[in-house]
């Protein structure tokens, strides 16, 4: 067969591939099987000094109620056009609740948490259990749990929401259901029922069965997180000098507190830094207190209390502290570990 005839036959072959909705690997290999991850997200920074005033303005103009459900404003990665995603698998938003307002009850298949940088006076009701929200607390809302929020004070409160919305969307696993219009409970206990049952270090209640694979403990209090970080540094029980870190875990299993999202708190002594590493999977960090710098990929950000930054998959990361720096991190690590795709490298 002549070269001309071969070219004609190849052209017909590729046309037939197209008509049959097929693609040959040999024309797409470099896109399908890359030498290293090529994340869609890019490093990104959102400053608290910008986020909070915008949330305040939304609080003056946008009501909370059925339909919109929440006054939550998503952080959108500039490299993911059209989707309000911080990374391809993680959703982060600032939620703002005005004085005496109620965010109505609903539930969804997406997993969620709340992390409070400042303020108090809001209770989140998870399956009828009223959980106080205070500075430094991590509050969980596992998949398919009814939840609502009510502000008992005459001043507003804002916090960060984290969810696996992009991941669930990619998996075509999203479900949503409205709850009762009437507030499930107006209780304001200092300690919720789940804390009284599950919130005792090293002790599991015999006979108590969690209703899901996520943690039955809905509140991880700052006083305990702070004490654990301080003890690590005082005892010099850290992997990297001057860098303490704790992971929020499920007291029933010892695994991650949430099935699809890892949650951690980090503390850096003044003048210290994390090791420079990169991991498969993405993360979002929020500075809880202090100032410093975040080196993400080829970007360097000056960061202060409340600021958030996104770390794409396989992007090198190093965080430095000017004064003592506390930072909250959430990531998709459990998903990659469960799939056997986790990888970490020092850089």
VENURGI-V994568 format. One record per residue. N is the residue number from 0. PHI is phi in radians with two decimals (none if undefined). NEAR is the number of other ideal C-beta (glycine too) atoms within 8 Angstrom. D_FIRST is the distance of its C-alpha to the first C-alpha in Angstrom with 2 decimals. Layout:
<<N,PHI,NEAR,D_FIRST> <N,PHI,NEAR,D_FIRST>>
This chain:
<<0,none,4,0.00> <1,-1.25,5,3.79> <2,-1.09,5,6.62> <3,-1.14,6,8.13> <4,-1.15,8,6.08> <5,-1.08,9,6.49> <6,-1.06,8,9.99> <7,-1.18,8,10.68> <8,-1.16,9,10.03> <9,-1.10,8,12.13> <10,-1.07,8,14.66> <11,-1.16,8,15.07> <12,-1.07,8,15.45> <13,-1.16,9,18.11> <14,-1.14,8,19.76> <15,-1.22,8,20.10> <16,-0.98,10,21.53> <17,-1.07,8,24.01> <18,-1.13,6,25.00> <19,-1.59,6,25.67> <20,1.00,4,27.69> <21,-2.26,6,25.59> <22,-2.38,6,24.79> <23,-1.30,8,22.47> <24,-1.03,7,24.58> <25,-1.15,5,22.29> <26,-1.69,6,22.99> <27,-2.22,9,26.71> <28,-0.96,8,27.79> <29,-1.17,6,30.09> <30,-1.51,5,31.91> <31,-1.46,7,32.17> <32,-2.24,4,33.05> <33,-1.44,8,35.05> <34,-1.19,2,36.64> <35,-2.70,5,40.02> <36,-1.00,7,41.45> <37,-2.11,5,40.89> <38,-1.12,12,43.87> <39,-1.28,7,44.13> <40,-1.32,15,47.85> <41,-2.15,10,49.44> <42,-0.96,13,52.88> <43,-2.60,12,55.51> <44,-2.23,12,59.30> <45,-2.19,10,61.79> <46,-1.59,9,65.41> <47,-1.04,12,68.29> <48,-1.15,7,70.27> <49,-1.65,8,67.73> <50,-1.11,14,67.04> <51,-1.15,11,70.64> <52,-1.06,8,71.92> <53,-1.17,9,68.99> <54,-1.13,14,69.76> <55,-1.05,10,73.43> <56,-1.11,8,72.54> <57,-1.09,11,70.45> <58,-1.10,12,73.49> <59,-1.38,5,75.63> <60,-1.96,5,73.24> <61,-1.99,7,71.11> <62,-1.31,4,72.89> <63,-1.80,13,72.00> <64,3.02,7,71.69> <65,-1.03,7,69.62> <66,1.88,4,66.17> <67,-1.25,9,65.57> <68,1.26,9,67.42> <69,-2.35,8,67.45> <70,-1.61,13,68.07> <71,-2.02,9,65.22> <72,-2.05,12,63.19> <73,-1.32,10,59.83> <74,-1.60,15,58.58> <75,-1.85,9,55.14> <76,-1.18,12,52.70> <77,-1.12,6,51.60> <78,-1.68,8,47.93> <79,-2.07,12,47.82> <80,-1.16,4,48.23> <81,1.54,3,49.48> <82,-2.13,7,50.71> <83,-1.48,7,54.22> <84,-2.00,15,53.10> <85,-1.27,14,54.37> <86,-2.46,18,51.27> <87,-1.09,11,48.36> <88,-2.14,12,50.54> <89,-2.17,20,54.13> <90,-2.02,13,56.43> <91,-2.34,12,59.59> <92,-2.65,11,62.27> <93,-1.69,13,65.85> <94,-1.94,16,68.06> <95,-2.22,14,71.39> <96,-2.18,14,74.26> <97,-1.35,9,77.37> <98,-0.99,8,80.99> <99,1.10,8,81.73> <100,-1.41,9,78.24> <101,-2.23,10,76.39> <102,-1.63,12,72.62> <103,-1.16,12,72.21> <104,-1.34,13,71.00> <105,-2.77,12,67.40> <106,-2.56,10,64.88> <107,-2.75,11,61.13> <108,-1.32,9,58.48> <109,-1.22,10,57.97> <110,-1.55,13,59.99> <111,-2.45,12,62.41> <112,-2.53,15,65.05> <113,-2.15,15,67.61> <114,-2.25,14,68.65> <115,-1.81,14,71.85> <116,-1.55,13,72.32> <117,-2.70,6,75.70> <118,1.64,12,78.21> <119,-2.84,9,79.46> <120,1.97,8,81.00> <121,-1.83,14,77.98> <122,-1.98,12,77.58> <123,-1.75,13,74.26> <124,-1.70,16,74.85> <125,-1.92,13,72.23> <126,0.92,8,72.74> <127,1.45,8,76.36> <128,-1.77,11,77.05> <129,-1.36,12,78.28> <130,-2.11,14,76.92> <131,-1.20,12,78.43> <132,-1.98,14,76.16> <133,-2.39,9,77.50> <134,-0.96,9,76.37> <135,1.49,10,74.01> <136,-1.45,14,73.45> <137,-1.89,13,70.12> <138,-2.06,14,70.20> <139,-1.81,15,67.59> <140,-2.31,12,66.40> <141,-1.08,13,64.03> <142,-0.90,10,61.54> <143,1.16,8,63.15> <144,-1.78,10,66.71> <145,-1.11,11,68.85> <146,-2.66,13,70.14> <147,-2.61,14,72.23> <148,-2.23,13,74.01> <149,-2.41,12,77.52> <150,-1.66,14,79.34> <151,-1.64,8,83.03> <152,-1.96,9,84.11> <153,-1.74,4,84.94> <154,-2.34,7,82.23> <155,-1.36,11,78.43> <156,-2.53,13,76.10> <157,-2.31,12,72.44> <158,-2.68,13,70.05> <159,-1.80,13,66.39> <160,-1.72,14,64.32> <161,-2.21,14,61.24> <162,-2.47,11,58.85> <163,-1.74,13,55.41> <164,-0.91,10,54.55> <165,-1.09,13,51.04> <166,-1.11,12,50.13> <167,-1.10,11,51.52> <168,-1.12,8,49.72> <169,-1.11,8,46.32> <170,-1.52,6,47.11> <171,0.91,5,48.14> <172,-2.15,6,51.50> <173,-1.43,10,53.97> <174,-2.35,7,57.17> <175,-2.53,8,60.35> <176,-2.57,7,63.74> <177,-1.23,7,66.96> <178,-1.74,10,70.13> <179,-1.06,5,73.71> <180,-1.22,5,75.02> <181,-1.40,4,78.25> <182,-1.00,9,78.28> <183,-1.11,10,77.97> <184,-2.71,8,80.64> <185,-1.95,5,82.76> <186,-1.15,6,83.79> <187,-2.36,7,83.75> <188,-1.26,7,84.30> <189,-1.18,3,84.17> <190,-2.22,6,82.14> <191,-1.31,12,79.79> <192,-1.10,6,79.85> <193,-1.15,14,76.54> <194,-1.21,13,77.97> <195,-1.14,7,81.14> <196,-1.56,9,79.19> <197,-1.91,13,76.21> <198,-1.60,11,77.28> <199,-2.13,5,79.02> <200,-0.94,4,77.28> <201,1.32,3,76.27> <202,-2.15,5,77.78> <203,-1.91,7,75.97> <204,-1.17,7,78.07> <205,-1.19,4,78.10> <206,1.59,4,77.01> <207,-1.38,9,75.52> <208,-2.03,4,71.97> <209,-1.07,10,69.71> <210,-1.53,5,68.17> <211,-2.60,9,64.73> <212,-1.33,6,62.62> <213,-1.40,13,63.79> <214,-1.10,15,67.14> <215,-1.34,13,70.27> <216,-1.54,13,71.99> <217,-1.60,13,71.46> <218,-2.34,14,73.30> <219,-2.01,11,72.92> <220,-1.46,11,75.91> <221,-1.04,9,76.01> <222,-1.04,7,79.13> <223,-1.34,9,77.27> <224,-1.09,13,74.13> <225,-1.05,9,76.31> <226,-1.14,8,78.35> <227,-1.16,10,75.30> <228,-1.16,14,73.78> <229,-1.09,10,77.16> <230,-1.13,9,77.68> <231,-1.01,13,74.34> <232,-1.25,12,75.24> <233,-1.13,6,78.86> <234,-1.55,6,77.88> <235,0.99,6,75.02> <236,-1.70,5,72.81> <237,-2.12,11,69.64> <238,-1.29,4,66.32> <239,-1.87,8,66.22> <240,-0.91,6,69.65> <241,1.39,11,71.15> <242,-2.22,15,68.54> <243,-1.79,11,69.57> <244,-2.63,11,67.38> <245,-2.31,10,67.87> <246,-1.98,8,65.61> <247,-1.43,11,66.90> <248,-2.15,10,66.54> <249,-1.44,13,67.13> <250,-1.18,11,70.52> <251,-1.52,8,69.49> <252,-2.24,7,66.34> <253,1.46,5,66.35> <254,-1.44,6,62.90> <255,-1.08,13,62.12> <256,-1.10,12,64.54> <257,-2.10,14,61.70> <258,-1.27,11,58.60> <259,-2.03,9,56.01> <260,-2.29,16,57.94> <261,-1.63,12,59.54> <262,-2.20,16,62.78> <263,-2.49,12,64.50> <264,-2.21,14,67.27> <265,-2.12,13,67.30> <266,-2.33,15,70.20> <267,-2.04,17,70.11> <268,-1.15,10,73.22> <269,-0.92,8,74.03> <270,1.45,6,71.96> <271,-1.79,11,69.50> <272,-2.55,10,65.82> <273,-1.28,12,63.28> <274,-1.16,9,60.74> <275,-1.45,9,57.50> <276,-2.44,12,54.90> <277,-2.46,9,51.85> <278,-2.34,13,50.89> <279,-1.34,10,48.08> <280,1.92,13,49.55> <281,-1.92,15,51.65> <282,-2.61,14,55.39> <283,-2.21,17,58.10> <284,-1.96,12,61.29> <285,-2.26,12,64.64> <286,-1.29,16,67.45> <287,-1.54,11,70.59> <288,-2.79,7,72.99> <289,1.75,15,72.96> <290,-2.37,11,70.88> <291,3.03,14,68.11> <292,-2.36,10,64.50> <293,-2.05,14,61.19> <294,-1.72,11,58.24> <295,-2.13,14,55.11> <296,1.03,8,51.79> <297,-1.72,3,52.35> <298,-1.88,8,55.25> <299,-2.19,7,58.97> <300,-2.06,11,61.41> <301,-1.40,7,65.19> <302,-2.18,11,66.26> <303,-2.49,10,69.60> <304,-0.87,10,71.09> <305,1.62,13,69.07> <306,-1.13,13,65.90> <307,-2.12,16,62.58> <308,-2.49,14,59.24> <309,-1.75,18,55.80> <310,-2.06,12,53.81> <311,-1.18,14,50.06> <312,-0.98,11,48.14> <313,1.14,9,47.72> <314,-1.51,11,49.83> <315,-1.05,10,52.36> <316,-2.36,12,55.94> <317,-2.57,11,59.32> <318,-2.04,15,62.61> <319,-2.02,12,65.73> <320,-1.91,16,69.31> <321,-1.43,10,71.95> <322,-1.77,8,74.71> <323,-1.00,10,74.27> <324,-2.14,14,71.16> <325,-1.89,12,70.53> <326,-2.48,14,67.16> <327,-1.66,13,65.73> <328,-2.18,12,62.07> <329,-2.28,14,59.98> <330,-2.59,13,56.40> <331,-1.70,16,53.69> <332,-0.89,12,53.95> <333,-1.04,13,54.83> <334,-1.18,11,51.58> <335,-1.18,12,49.41> <336,-1.16,9,51.60> <337,-1.13,6,51.38> <338,-1.59,6,47.56> <339,1.26,5,47.38> <340,-1.93,8,45.93> <341,-1.21,10,49.03> <342,-2.70,7,48.78> <343,-2.35,8,51.34> <344,-2.58,7,51.30> <345,-1.37,6,54.02> <346,-2.22,6,53.13>>
